[in-house]
Amino acid sequence: ANPRVVWTGAEMIVWGGEGQTGLLNSGGRYDPASNSWDSVATAPLTPRAYHSVVWTGTEMIIWNGYNVHLGELYGDGARYNPATNSWAPVAGAGAPNARTYHTAVWTGTEMIVWGGARNENTGGRYDPRTDSWTATSTGADVPTGRSFATLLWTGSEMIVWGGGNHV
């Protein structure tokens, strides 16, 4: 339950969530053209659910997450490259605080992480080219905090829609 999925243009990559034996830090790659599955190398992350993922065009980026059994939030992430079946850590310096039930969107150059449990209305922008974070704005125009919101990238701005309160 609660794995996260990206579409690469040729295959689906599934990672994390909760399996029959507990939380996962593994995944799989499904190729619909050959109707076949390949495994994903084990991630250098603690098993988790309720994390965010985006597809950059060459990598899947995973950020944050939650251990539902221990009540632990994770404020880290990793990047998965399917061409090499390998992982690289995401820098933590300057990243938004650990959270779950948040959302992420890919802008074409950055991943924006926003919202989450405890009604967060903050976030961060991650640039994989420099492996660095910049905080999102916190001005008067920032939407009220929420969990499970939907984010959409228009090509020039992020739109936040829906979501709810989750403490």
DSSP file (Angstrom, degrees, kcal/mol; ACC not computed):
  #  RESIDUE AA STRUCTURE BP1 BP2  ACC     N-H-->O    O-->H-N    N-H-->O    O-->H-N    TCO  KAPPA ALPHA  PHI   PSI    X-CA   Y-CA   Z-CA
    1    1 A A              0   0    0      0, 0.0    17,-3.0     0, 0.0     0, 0.0   0.000 360.0 360.0 360.0 148.0    0.0    0.0    0.0
    2    2 A N        +     0   0    0     15,-0.2    48,-0.7     1,-0.2    49,-0.3   0.766 360.0 157.5  60.7  34.5    1.1    3.6   -0.7
    3    3 A P        -     0   0    0      0, 0.0     2,-0.4     0, 0.0    13,-0.2  -0.390  38.2-125.1 -72.7 167.4    4.0    3.0   -3.1
    4    4 A R  E     -A   15   0A   0     11,-2.4    11,-2.5    48,-0.1     2,-0.3  -0.912  24.8-161.5-115.8 148.4    4.9    5.9   -5.4
    5    5 A V  E     -A   14   0A   0     -2,-0.4     2,-0.3     9,-0.2     9,-0.2  -0.962  10.6-174.8-133.7 141.0    5.0    5.5   -9.1
    6    6 A V  E     -A   13   0A   0      7,-2.1     7,-2.5    -2,-0.3     2,-0.5  -0.952  19.3-138.1-128.9 155.5    6.6    7.5  -12.0
    7    7 A W  E     -A   12   0A   0     -2,-0.3     5,-0.2     5,-0.2    48,-0.1  -0.965  10.3-169.0-111.6 126.9    6.3    7.0  -15.8
    8    8 A T        -     0   0    0      3,-2.9     4,-0.1    -2,-0.5    -1,-0.1   0.551  53.2 -98.9 -91.3  -9.1    9.6    7.4  -17.7
    9    9 A G  S    S+     0   0    0      2,-0.4     3,-0.1     0, 0.0    -2,-0.0   0.097 120.0  36.6 105.5 -19.1    8.1    7.5  -21.2
   10   10 A A  S    S+     0   0    0      1,-0.4    23,-0.4    20,-0.0     2,-0.3   0.521 121.8  18.3-133.6 -25.3    8.9    3.8  -21.7
   11   11 A E        -     0   0    0     20,-0.2    -3,-2.9    21,-0.1     2,-0.5  -0.971  66.3-117.7-149.0 162.4    8.4    2.1  -18.3
   12   12 A M  E     -AB   7  30A   0     18,-2.4    18,-3.0    -2,-0.3     2,-0.5  -0.873  23.1-157.8-102.0 133.0    6.8    2.5  -14.9
   13   13 A I  E     -AB   6  29A   0     -7,-2.5    -7,-2.1    -2,-0.5     2,-0.4  -0.961   7.9-169.9-112.8 127.9    9.0    2.6  -11.8
   14   14 A V  E     +AB   5  28A   0     14,-2.8    14,-1.9    -2,-0.5     2,-0.3  -0.941  10.2 175.2-115.8 135.0    7.4    1.7   -8.5
   15   15 A W  E     -AB   4  27A   0    -11,-2.5   -11,-2.4    -2,-0.4    12,-0.2  -0.999  36.4 -17.3-145.9 142.5    9.1    2.3   -5.2
   16   16 A G        +     0   0    0     10,-2.5     2,-0.2    -2,-0.3    33,-0.2  -0.081  62.9 116.8  72.1-164.7    8.5    2.1   -1.4
   17   17 A G  S    S-     0   0    0     31,-2.9     7,-2.5     7,-0.5     2,-0.5  -0.612  72.8 -47.5  97.3-160.2    5.2    1.8    0.4
   18   18 A E  E     -D   23   0B   0    -17,-3.0     5,-0.3     5,-0.2     2,-0.1  -0.959  52.4-175.8-120.8 124.5    4.1   -1.1    2.5
   19   19 A G  E >   -D   22   0B   0      3,-3.3     3,-1.0    -2,-0.5    -2,-0.0  -0.279  49.3 -80.6-101.1-169.4    4.2   -4.7    1.5
   20   20 A Q  T 3  S+     0   0    0      1,-0.2     3,-0.1    -2,-0.1    -2,-0.0   0.746 130.9  42.1 -66.8 -23.7    3.0   -7.9    3.1
   21   21 A T  T 3  S-     0   0    0      1,-0.4     2,-0.3     2,-0.0    -1,-0.2   0.320 124.7 -83.3-107.4   8.1    6.1   -8.0    5.4
   22   22 A G  E <  S-D   19   0B   0     -3,-1.0    -3,-3.3     2,-0.0    -1,-0.4  -0.843  78.0  -7.4 127.4-164.4    6.3   -4.3    6.3
   23   23 A L  E     -D   18   0B   0     -2,-0.3     2,-0.3    -5,-0.3    -5,-0.2  -0.325  64.6-140.2 -70.5 152.5    7.6   -1.1    4.8
   24   24 A L        -     0   0    0     -7,-2.5    24,-1.7    24,-0.5    -7,-0.5  -0.855  29.9-178.5-117.5 147.0    9.8   -1.2    1.7
   25   25 A N  S    S+     0   0    0     -2,-0.3    18,-2.0    22,-0.3     2,-0.2  -0.176  72.7  77.5-124.6  36.3   12.9    0.5    0.4
   26   26 A S        +     0   0    0     16,-0.2   -10,-2.5    -9,-0.1     2,-0.3  -0.758  53.3 170.4-133.0 177.2   12.8   -1.4   -2.8
   27   27 A G  E     -BC  15  40A   0     13,-0.5    13,-1.7    -2,-0.2     2,-0.3  -0.925  19.9-117.2-168.2-167.9   10.8   -1.3   -6.1
   28   28 A G  E     -BC  14  39A   0    -14,-1.9   -14,-2.8    -2,-0.3     2,-0.5  -0.969  10.5-133.4-149.2 162.3   10.4   -2.5   -9.6
   29   29 A R  E     -BC  13  38A   0      9,-3.2     9,-2.3    -2,-0.3     2,-0.5  -0.984  19.3-159.6-121.4 125.4   10.4   -1.4  -13.2
   30   30 A Y  E     -BC  12  37A   0    -18,-3.0   -18,-2.4    -2,-0.5     7,-0.2  -0.920   4.1-163.7-110.7 126.8    7.6   -2.5  -15.5
   31   31 A D  E >>> - C   0  36A   0      5,-2.9     5,-1.6    -2,-0.5     4,-1.1  -0.915   0.6-168.4-106.2 105.2    8.0   -2.5  -19.3
   32   32 A P  T 345S+     0   0    0      0, 0.0    -1,-0.1     0, 0.0   -21,-0.1   0.782  83.5  64.2 -67.7 -24.2    4.6   -2.7  -20.9
   33   33 A A  T 345S+     0   0    0    -23,-0.4   -22,-0.1     1,-0.2    -2,-0.0   0.891 119.8  23.1 -65.0 -38.2    6.1   -3.3  -24.4
   34   34 A S  T <45S-     0   0    0     -3,-0.5    -1,-0.2     2,-0.2     3,-0.1   0.416 101.7-129.3-105.1  -0.1    7.6   -6.6  -23.2
   35   35 A N  T  <5 +     0   0    0     -4,-1.1     2,-0.3     1,-0.2    -2,-0.1   0.920  65.4 130.6  50.8  48.6    5.2   -7.2  -20.3
   36   36 A S  E   < -C   31   0A   0     -5,-1.6    -5,-2.9     2,-0.0     2,-0.4  -0.934  50.0-141.1-135.4 156.2    8.1   -7.7  -18.0
   37   37 A W  E     -C   30   0A   0     -2,-0.3     2,-0.3    -7,-0.2    -7,-0.2  -0.895  11.4-172.4-114.5 143.1    9.4   -6.6  -14.6
   38   38 A D  E     -C   29   0A   0     -9,-2.3    -9,-3.2    -2,-0.4     2,-0.1  -0.944  28.8-111.9-124.7 152.5   13.0   -5.8  -13.5
   39   39 A S  E     -C   28   0A   0     -2,-0.3     2,-0.4   -11,-0.2   -11,-0.3  -0.456  21.2-130.0 -81.3 158.3   14.0   -5.1   -9.9
   40   40 A V  E     -C   27   0A   0    -13,-1.7   -13,-0.5    -2,-0.1     3,-0.1  -0.893  34.7-101.5-102.8 136.2   15.3   -1.7   -8.8
   41   41 A A        -     0   0    0     -2,-0.4     2,-0.1     1,-0.1    -1,-0.1  -0.234  51.6 -89.1 -53.1 145.9   18.5   -1.6   -6.8
   42   42 A T        -     0   0    0      1,-0.1   -16,-0.2   -16,-0.1    -1,-0.1  -0.389  48.3-122.1 -62.1 131.6   17.9   -1.3   -3.1
   43   43 A A        -     0   0    0    -18,-2.0     2,-0.6    -3,-0.1    -1,-0.1  -0.388  10.1-122.8 -76.1 151.6   17.7    2.4   -2.1
   44   44 A P  S    S+     0   0    0      0, 0.0     2,-0.3     0, 0.0    -1,-0.1  -0.151  83.1 100.0 -83.6  41.6   20.0    3.9    0.5
   45   45 A L  S    S-     0   0    0     -2,-0.6    -2,-0.1   -20,-0.2     3,-0.1  -0.899  82.9-101.6-127.0 152.7   16.9    5.0    2.4
   46   46 A T        -     0   0    0     -2,-0.3   -22,-0.1     1,-0.1    28,-0.0  -0.515  56.3 -92.1 -65.9 138.9   15.0    3.8    5.4
   47   47 A P        +     0   0    0      0, 0.0     2,-0.3     0, 0.0   -22,-0.3  -0.240  65.3 157.3 -53.4 143.1   11.9    1.9    4.3
   48   48 A R        -     0   0    0    -24,-1.7   -31,-2.9   -31,-0.2   -24,-0.5  -0.979  34.5-148.0-161.7 168.0    8.9    4.3    4.1
   49   49 A A  B    S+E   66   0C   0     17,-2.1    17,-2.6    -2,-0.3   -47,-0.1  -0.832  75.9  43.7-133.3 173.4    5.5    5.2    2.8
   50   50 A Y  S    S+     0   0    0    -48,-0.7    51,-0.8    -2,-0.3    52,-0.4   0.795  79.3 141.2  57.6  32.6    3.8    8.6    2.0
   51   51 A H        -     0   0    0    -49,-0.3     2,-0.3    13,-0.1    13,-0.2  -0.448  49.6-116.7 -91.2 171.1    6.9    9.9    0.3
   52   52 A S  E     -G   63   0D   0     11,-2.4    11,-2.0    -2,-0.1     2,-0.3  -0.836  27.3-172.6-109.3 152.7    7.0   12.1   -2.8
   53   53 A V  E     -G   62   0D   0     -2,-0.3     2,-0.3     9,-0.2     9,-0.2  -0.992   5.3-178.6-139.4 148.1    8.5   11.2   -6.2
   54   54 A V  E     -G   61   0D   0      7,-1.5     7,-2.4    -2,-0.3     2,-0.5  -0.964  23.2-131.9-137.5 157.5    9.0   13.1   -9.4
   55   55 A W  E     -G   60   0D   0     -2,-0.3     5,-0.2     5,-0.2    51,-0.1  -0.957  14.3-171.1-109.5 126.5   10.5   12.0  -12.8
   56   56 A T        -     0   0    0      3,-3.0     4,-0.1    -2,-0.5    -1,-0.1   0.581  55.3 -95.6 -91.9 -11.6   13.1   14.4  -14.2
   57   57 A G  S    S+     0   0    0      2,-0.4     3,-0.1     0, 0.0    -2,-0.0   0.009 121.2  29.3 112.2 -24.5   13.5   12.9  -17.6
   58   58 A T  S    S+     0   0    0      1,-0.3    25,-0.4    22,-0.0     2,-0.3   0.478 121.6  35.9-135.5 -18.9   16.5   10.9  -16.5
   59   59 A E        -     0   0    0     22,-0.2    -3,-3.0    23,-0.1     2,-0.5  -0.962  62.9-132.3-139.8 154.1   16.0   10.2  -12.8
   60   60 A M  E     -GH  55  80D   0     20,-2.4    20,-3.3    -2,-0.3     2,-0.5  -0.931  26.1-155.7-100.6 129.4   13.3    9.5  -10.2
   61   61 A I  E     -GH  54  79D   0     -7,-2.4    -7,-1.5    -2,-0.5     2,-0.4  -0.930   6.2-165.4-109.8 130.1   13.7   11.7   -7.1
   62   62 A I  E     -GH  53  78D   0     16,-2.9    16,-1.3    -2,-0.5     2,-0.3  -0.914   9.7-178.6-110.9 137.7   12.3   10.5   -3.8
   63   63 A W  E     -GH  52  77D   0    -11,-2.0   -11,-2.4    -2,-0.4    14,-0.2  -1.000  41.8 -25.2-141.5 142.9   11.9   12.8   -0.8
   64   64 A N        +     0   0    0     12,-2.0     2,-0.3    -2,-0.3    11,-0.2  -0.007  60.1 165.8  58.6-160.0   10.7   12.6    2.8
   65   65 A G        -     0   0    0     34,-1.6     9,-2.3     9,-0.4     2,-0.3  -0.803  27.0-102.6 136.8-177.5    8.2    9.9    3.9
   66   66 A Y  E     -EF  49  73C   0    -17,-2.6   -17,-2.1    -2,-0.3     2,-0.8  -1.000   6.7-141.0-148.2 138.0    6.8    8.3    7.0
   67   67 A N  E  >> - F   0  72C   0      5,-2.9     4,-2.1    -2,-0.3     5,-1.0  -0.892  19.6-167.6 -98.4 103.5    7.2    5.1    9.0
   68   68 A V  T  45S+     0   0    0     -2,-0.8    -1,-0.1     1,-0.2   -20,-0.0   0.723  83.5  52.4 -66.6 -22.2    3.6    4.4    9.9
   69   69 A H  T  45S+     0   0    0      1,-0.1    -1,-0.2    -3,-0.1    -2,-0.0   0.823 121.4  28.3 -83.5 -33.2    4.6    1.7   12.5
   70   70 A L  T  45S-     0   0    0     -3,-0.3    -2,-0.2     2,-0.1    -1,-0.1   0.536  99.9-124.6-104.1 -10.3    7.1    3.8   14.4
   71   71 A G  T  <5 +     0   0    0     -4,-2.1     2,-0.4     1,-0.2    -3,-0.2   0.789  59.1 150.1  69.6  27.1    5.6    7.3   13.8
   72   72 A E  E   < -F   67   0C   0     -5,-1.0    -5,-2.9     2,-0.0     2,-0.3  -0.791  37.3-149.8 -98.9 134.7    8.9    8.5   12.4
   73   73 A L  E     -F   66   0C   0     -2,-0.4     2,-0.5    -7,-0.2    -7,-0.2  -0.791  11.7-145.8 -95.3 144.2    9.2   11.2    9.7
   74   74 A Y        -     0   0    0     -9,-2.3    25,-0.7    -2,-0.3    -9,-0.4  -0.952  13.1-170.7-115.2 128.2   12.1   11.1    7.3
   75   75 A G        +     0   0    0     -2,-0.5     2,-0.3    23,-0.2    23,-0.1  -0.363  59.2  82.6-109.7  49.5   13.7   14.3    6.0
   76   76 A D        -     0   0    0     -2,-0.1   -12,-2.0   -11,-0.0     2,-0.3  -0.850  49.5-177.2-141.6 177.1   16.0   12.7    3.4
   77   77 A G  E     -H   63   0D   0     13,-0.5    13,-2.0    -2,-0.3     2,-0.3  -0.967  11.0-145.2-164.8 178.7   15.9   11.5   -0.2
   78   78 A A  E     -HI  62  89D   0    -16,-1.3   -16,-2.9    -2,-0.3     2,-0.4  -0.979  16.0-126.9-153.5 160.0   17.7    9.9   -3.1
   79   79 A R  E     -HI  61  88D   0      9,-3.3     9,-2.0    -2,-0.3     2,-0.5  -0.947  20.0-154.1-114.4 132.0   17.8    9.9   -6.8
   80   80 A Y  E     -HI  60  87D   0    -20,-3.3   -20,-2.4    -2,-0.4     7,-0.2  -0.918   3.2-162.3-110.7 128.0   17.4    6.8   -8.9
   81   81 A N  E >>> - I   0  86D   0      5,-2.8     5,-1.5    -2,-0.5     4,-1.2  -0.919   1.7-167.4-108.0 108.5   18.9    6.4  -12.4
   82   82 A P  T 345S+     0   0    0      0, 0.0    -1,-0.1     0, 0.0   -23,-0.1   0.769  84.2  65.4 -68.9 -23.5   17.3    3.5  -14.3
   83   83 A A  T 345S+     0   0    0    -25,-0.4   -24,-0.1     1,-0.2    -2,-0.0   0.855 120.5  21.5 -65.0 -33.3   20.0    3.6  -17.0
   84   84 A T  T <45S-     0   0    0     -3,-0.7    -1,-0.2     2,-0.2     3,-0.1   0.420  99.6-129.6-111.1  -2.2   22.6    2.5  -14.4
   85   85 A N  T  <5 +     0   0    0     -4,-1.2     2,-0.3     1,-0.2    -2,-0.0   0.916  67.4 127.3  50.0  48.1   20.2    1.0  -11.8
   86   86 A S  E   < -I   81   0D   0     -5,-1.5    -5,-2.8   -45,-0.1     2,-0.3  -0.902  51.3-137.0-136.1 161.7   22.0    3.1   -9.2
   87   87 A W  E     -I   80   0D   0     -2,-0.3    -7,-0.2    -7,-0.2   -45,-0.0  -0.844   9.6-170.2-118.2 151.0   21.1    5.6   -6.5
   88   88 A A  E     -I   79   0D   0     -9,-2.0    -9,-3.3    -2,-0.3     2,-0.0  -0.991  30.7-111.0-135.3 142.4   22.7    8.9   -5.3
   89   89 A P  E     -I   78   0D   0      0, 0.0     2,-0.5     0, 0.0   -11,-0.3  -0.336  23.3-127.2 -70.7 154.8   21.7   10.8   -2.1
   90   90 A V        -     0   0    0    -13,-2.0   -13,-0.5   -28,-0.1    42,-0.0  -0.882  34.7-105.9 -97.8 133.1   19.9   14.1   -2.2
   91   91 A A        -     0   0    0     -2,-0.5    -1,-0.0     1,-0.1    40,-0.0  -0.259  25.0-160.7 -57.8 143.1   21.6   16.8   -0.2
   92   92 A G    >   +     0   0    0      3,-0.1     3,-2.0     2,-0.1     2,-0.2   0.659  55.1 109.3 -99.7 -19.9   19.9   17.6    3.1
   93   93 A A  T 3  S+     0   0    0      1,-0.3    40,-0.6    40,-0.0    -2,-0.0  -0.394  94.4   4.4 -63.2 126.1   21.4   21.1    3.7
   94   94 A G  T 3  S+     0   0    0      1,-0.2    -1,-0.3    -2,-0.2     3,-0.1   0.453  97.7 140.5  81.3   1.2   18.7   23.8    3.3
   95   95 A A    <   -     0   0    0     -3,-2.0    -1,-0.2     1,-0.1     3,-0.1  -0.330  60.7 -93.9 -73.6 156.8   15.9   21.2    2.7
   96   96 A P        -     0   0    0      0, 0.0    -1,-0.1     0, 0.0     3,-0.1  -0.288  56.3 -83.1 -63.6 158.3   12.4   21.7    4.1
   97   97 A N        -     0   0    0      1,-0.1   -23,-0.1    26,-0.1    25,-0.0  -0.149  60.1 -77.3 -61.2 158.8   11.8   20.0    7.5
   98   98 A A        +     0   0    0    -25,-0.1     2,-0.3   -23,-0.1   -23,-0.2  -0.289  68.7 154.1 -57.4 138.8   10.8   16.3    7.6
   99   99 A R        -     0   0    0    -25,-0.7   -34,-1.6    -3,-0.1   -25,-0.3  -0.974  30.1-152.2-159.7 167.5    7.2   15.8    6.6
  100  100 A T  S    S+     0   0    0     -2,-0.3    17,-3.2   -36,-0.1   -49,-0.1  -0.907  74.7  41.9-141.3 170.2    4.7   13.4    5.2
  101  101 A Y  S    S+     0   0    0    -51,-0.8    47,-2.8    -2,-0.3    48,-0.4   0.728  87.3 131.1  59.7  23.6    1.4   13.7    3.3
  102  102 A H        -     0   0    0    -52,-0.4     2,-0.3    45,-0.2    13,-0.2  -0.281  50.0-131.5 -91.3-177.9    3.2   16.4    1.3
  103  103 A T  E     -J  114   0E   0     11,-2.2    11,-2.6    -2,-0.1     2,-0.3  -0.949  12.8-159.9-136.4 155.7    3.3   16.7   -2.5
  104  104 A A  E     -J  113   0E   0     -2,-0.3     2,-0.3     9,-0.2     9,-0.2  -0.972   3.8-169.9-136.0 152.4    6.0   17.3   -5.1
  105  105 A V  E     -J  112   0E   0      7,-1.9     7,-2.8    -2,-0.3     2,-0.5  -0.985  20.1-130.0-139.8 148.9    6.0   18.6   -8.6
  106  106 A W  E     -J  111   0E   0     -2,-0.3     5,-0.2     5,-0.2    47,-0.1  -0.877  14.1-170.9-101.3 130.1    8.7   18.7  -11.4
  107  107 A T        -     0   0    0      3,-3.0     4,-0.1    -2,-0.5    -1,-0.1   0.564  55.9 -95.0 -94.5 -10.6    9.2   22.1  -13.1
  108  108 A G  S    S+     0   0    0      2,-0.4     3,-0.1     0, 0.0    -2,-0.0   0.019 121.4  28.9 111.3 -23.6   11.5   20.9  -15.8
  109  109 A T  S    S+     0   0    0      1,-0.3    20,-0.4    17,-0.0     2,-0.3   0.477 121.7  35.6-136.5 -19.1   14.6   22.0  -13.8
  110  110 A E        -     0   0    0     17,-0.2    -3,-3.0    18,-0.1     2,-0.5  -0.964  63.6-130.8-139.9 153.7   13.6   21.6  -10.1
  111  111 A M  E     -JK 106 126E   0     15,-2.4    15,-3.4    -2,-0.3     2,-0.5  -0.918  24.0-156.6 -98.3 129.5   11.5   19.5   -7.8
  112  112 A I  E     -JK 105 125E   0     -7,-2.8    -7,-1.9    -2,-0.5     2,-0.4  -0.947   5.3-165.7-108.2 124.8    9.2   21.6   -5.6
  113  113 A V  E     +JK 104 124E   0     11,-2.8    11,-1.9    -2,-0.5     2,-0.3  -0.913  19.3 166.9-106.0 132.8    8.1   19.9   -2.3
  114  114 A W  E     -JK 103 123E   0    -11,-2.6   -11,-2.2    -2,-0.4     9,-0.2  -0.998  32.2  -1.5-150.3 150.5    5.2   21.6   -0.5
  115  115 A G        +     0   0    0      7,-1.8     2,-0.2    -2,-0.3    32,-0.2  -0.140  56.0 150.8  75.2-166.5    2.7   21.2    2.3
  116  116 A G     >  -     0   0    0     30,-3.0     4,-1.6     4,-0.4     3,-0.5  -0.716  45.6 -15.8 131.3-178.3    2.2   18.1    4.4
  117  117 A A  T >4 S+     0   0    0    -17,-3.2     3,-0.5     1,-0.2    50,-0.2  -0.048 116.5  40.0 -55.8 159.1    1.1   16.9    7.8
  118  118 A R  T 34 S-     0   0    0     48,-2.6    -1,-0.2     1,-0.2    49,-0.2   0.700 130.5 -80.3  64.8  22.5    0.7   19.4   10.7
  119  119 A N  T 34  -     0   0    0     47,-0.8    26,-0.3    -3,-0.5    -1,-0.2   0.890  66.9-168.6  55.4  48.3   -0.7   21.7    8.0
  120  120 A E    <<  -     0   0    0     -4,-1.6    26,-1.6    -3,-0.5    -4,-0.4  -0.397  21.0-178.5 -63.1 138.1    2.6   22.8    6.6
  121  121 A N        +     0   0    0     24,-0.3     2,-0.2    -6,-0.2    -1,-0.1  -0.107  59.1  84.5-126.5  34.8    2.4   25.7    4.2
  122  122 A T        +     0   0    0    -25,-0.0    -7,-1.8    20,-0.0     2,-0.3  -0.741  47.3 153.3-123.9 173.8    6.2   25.7    3.5
  123  123 A G  E     -K  114   0E   0     -2,-0.2    13,-1.7    -9,-0.2     2,-0.3  -0.949  27.6-114.2-174.4-165.9    8.4   23.8    1.1
  124  124 A G  E     -KL 113 135E   0    -11,-1.9   -11,-2.8    -2,-0.3     2,-0.5  -0.989  12.2-130.2-152.3 157.1   11.6   23.8   -0.8
  125  125 A R  E     -KL 112 134E   0      9,-3.4     9,-1.8    -2,-0.3     2,-0.5  -0.956  23.5-158.6-111.9 121.9   12.9   23.8   -4.4
  126  126 A Y  E     -KL 111 133E   0    -15,-3.4   -15,-2.4    -2,-0.5     7,-0.2  -0.889   4.4-162.1-106.3 127.2   15.5   21.1   -5.1
  127  127 A D  E >>> - L   0 132E   0      5,-2.8     5,-1.5    -2,-0.5     4,-1.3  -0.918   2.0-166.1-106.9 107.7   17.9   21.5   -8.1
  128  128 A P  T 345S+     0   0    0      0, 0.0    -1,-0.1     0, 0.0   -18,-0.1   0.741  84.9  65.0 -68.0 -21.2   19.5   18.2   -9.0
  129  129 A R  T 345S+     0   0    0    -20,-0.4   -19,-0.1     1,-0.2    -2,-0.0   0.876 120.0  22.0 -67.1 -35.3   22.1   19.9  -11.2
  130  130 A T  T <45S-     0   0    0     -3,-0.7    -1,-0.2     2,-0.2     3,-0.1   0.442 100.3-129.5-108.4  -3.1   23.6   21.6   -8.1
  131  131 A D  T  <5 +     0   0    0     -4,-1.3     2,-0.3     1,-0.2    -2,-0.0   0.933  66.5 127.3  52.1  50.6   22.3   19.1   -5.5
  132  132 A S  E   < -L  127   0E   0     -5,-1.5    -5,-2.8   -40,-0.1     2,-0.3  -0.941  51.4-136.6-140.1 159.0   21.0   22.1   -3.5
  133  133 A W  E     -L  126   0E   0    -40,-0.6     2,-0.4    -2,-0.3    -7,-0.2  -0.847   9.0-170.2-115.8 148.2   17.8   23.4   -1.9
  134  134 A T  E     -L  125   0E   0     -9,-1.8    -9,-3.4    -2,-0.3     2,-0.0  -0.995  31.3-115.1-132.6 134.5   16.1   26.9   -1.8
  135  135 A A  E     -L  124   0E   0     -2,-0.4   -11,-0.3   -11,-0.2     2,-0.1  -0.353  29.3-117.5 -66.5 147.0   13.1   27.6    0.4
  136  136 A T        -     0   0    0    -13,-1.7   -13,-0.2   -23,-0.2    -1,-0.1  -0.429  45.6 -81.7 -76.1 162.1    9.8   28.4   -1.2
  137  137 A S        -     0   0    0     -2,-0.1    -1,-0.1     1,-0.1   -14,-0.1  -0.229  32.9-164.7 -65.2 155.2    8.3   31.8   -0.5
  138  138 A T        +     0   0    0     -3,-0.1    -1,-0.1   -16,-0.1    -2,-0.0   0.032  42.3 130.5-127.9  24.5    6.4   32.4    2.7
  139  139 A G  S >  S-     0   0    0      1,-0.1     3,-1.6     2,-0.0     0, 0.0   0.095  77.2 -80.9 -73.4-172.7    4.7   35.7    1.9
  140  140 A A  T 3  S+     0   0    0      1,-0.3    -1,-0.1     0, 0.0     0, 0.0   0.708 123.8  61.7 -64.5 -22.7    1.0   36.7    2.2
  141  141 A D  T 3  S+     0   0    0      2,-0.0    -1,-0.3     0, 0.0    -2,-0.0   0.466  74.7 115.5 -86.5  -0.5    0.0   34.9   -1.0
  142  142 A V  S <  S-     0   0    0     -3,-1.6     3,-0.1     1,-0.1    -4,-0.0  -0.508  71.9-115.0 -70.8 132.8    1.1   31.4    0.2
  143  143 A P        -     0   0    0      0, 0.0     3,-0.1     0, 0.0    -1,-0.1  -0.180  39.6 -86.7 -61.7 160.1   -2.0   29.1    0.5
  144  144 A T        -     0   0    0      1,-0.1   -24,-0.1   -29,-0.0   -25,-0.1  -0.333  58.2 -87.8 -63.5 151.9   -3.0   27.8    3.9
  145  145 A G        +     0   0    0    -26,-0.3     2,-0.3    -3,-0.1   -24,-0.3  -0.252  59.6 157.4 -63.9 149.2   -1.2   24.7    5.1
  146  146 A R        -     0   0    0    -26,-1.6   -30,-3.0   -30,-0.1     2,-0.3  -0.986  33.8-125.6-166.0 160.7   -2.7   21.3    4.1
  147  147 A S  B    S+M  164   0F   0     17,-3.5    17,-2.2    -2,-0.3   -45,-0.2  -0.764  87.2  20.1-108.5 158.5   -2.0   17.7    3.5
  148  148 A F  S    S+     0   0    0    -47,-2.8    15,-0.3    -2,-0.3    -1,-0.2   0.753  82.5 161.2  57.0  28.4   -2.7   15.6    0.4
  149  149 A A        -     0   0    0    -48,-0.4     2,-0.5    -3,-0.2    13,-0.2  -0.316  39.5-121.4 -71.6 162.0   -2.9   18.7   -1.8
  150  150 A T  E     -N  161   0G   0     11,-3.1    11,-2.5   -47,-0.1     2,-0.4  -0.924  24.8-159.8-104.1 131.9   -2.5   18.4   -5.6
  151  151 A L  E     -N  160   0G   0     -2,-0.5     2,-0.4   -47,-0.2     9,-0.2  -0.889   7.7-173.7-110.5 143.9    0.3   20.4   -7.2
  152  152 A L  E     -N  159   0G   0      7,-1.8     7,-2.8    -2,-0.4     2,-0.6  -1.000  16.3-145.5-136.1 136.3    0.4   21.3  -10.9
  153  153 A W  E     -N  158   0G   0     -2,-0.4     5,-0.2     5,-0.2   -47,-0.1  -0.914   9.6-171.9-102.9 122.5    3.2   23.0  -12.8
  154  154 A T        -     0   0    0      3,-2.6    -1,-0.1    -2,-0.6     4,-0.1   0.589  57.0 -94.0 -87.5 -11.5    1.9   25.3  -15.6
  155  155 A G  S    S+     0   0    0      2,-0.3     3,-0.1     0, 0.0    -2,-0.1   0.087 120.7  32.6 113.1 -18.6    5.2   26.0  -17.1
  156  156 A S  S    S+     0   0    0      1,-0.4     2,-0.3     0, 0.0    -3,-0.0   0.476 121.2  23.2-140.9 -16.4    5.8   29.1  -15.1
  157  157 A E        -     0   0    0      2,-0.0    -3,-2.6   -50,-0.0     2,-0.4  -0.994  67.9-116.1-153.2 158.7    4.1   28.7  -11.7
  158  158 A M  E     -N  153   0G   0     -2,-0.3     2,-0.5    -5,-0.2    -5,-0.2  -0.803  24.3-155.9 -95.7 134.2    2.9   26.0   -9.3
  159  159 A I  E     -N  152   0G   0     -7,-2.8    -7,-1.8    -2,-0.4     2,-0.5  -0.942   3.3-154.6-110.2 131.0   -0.8   25.8   -8.5
  160  160 A V  E     +N  151   0G   0     -2,-0.5     2,-0.4    -9,-0.2    -9,-0.2  -0.900  19.0 177.0-103.4 130.5   -1.9   24.2   -5.2
  161  161 A W  E     -N  150   0G   0    -11,-2.5   -11,-3.1    -2,-0.5    -2,-0.0  -0.998  40.9 -24.2-138.1 139.2   -5.4   22.7   -5.2
  162  162 A G        +     0   0    0     -2,-0.4   -13,-0.2   -13,-0.2     2,-0.1  -0.197  62.9 133.3  69.7-153.3   -7.4   20.8   -2.6
  163  163 A G        -     0   0    0    -15,-0.3     2,-0.3   -14,-0.1   -15,-0.2  -0.425  37.5-134.3  94.2-174.5   -6.0   18.9    0.3
  164  164 A G  B     -M  147   0F   0    -17,-2.2   -17,-3.5    -2,-0.1     2,-0.4  -0.936  27.9 -64.1-163.2-176.3   -7.1   19.0    3.9
  165  165 A N        +     0   0    0     -2,-0.3     2,-0.3   -19,-0.2   -48,-0.1  -0.691  45.8 167.4 -85.8 133.4   -6.1   19.2    7.5
  166  166 A H              0   0    0     -2,-0.4   -48,-2.6   -50,-0.2   -47,-0.8  -0.900 360.0 360.0-146.8 116.0   -4.1   16.3    8.9
  167  167 A V              0   0    0     -2,-0.3    -1,-0.1   -50,-0.2   -50,-0.0   0.442 360.0 360.0 -94.5 360.0   -2.4   16.6   12.2
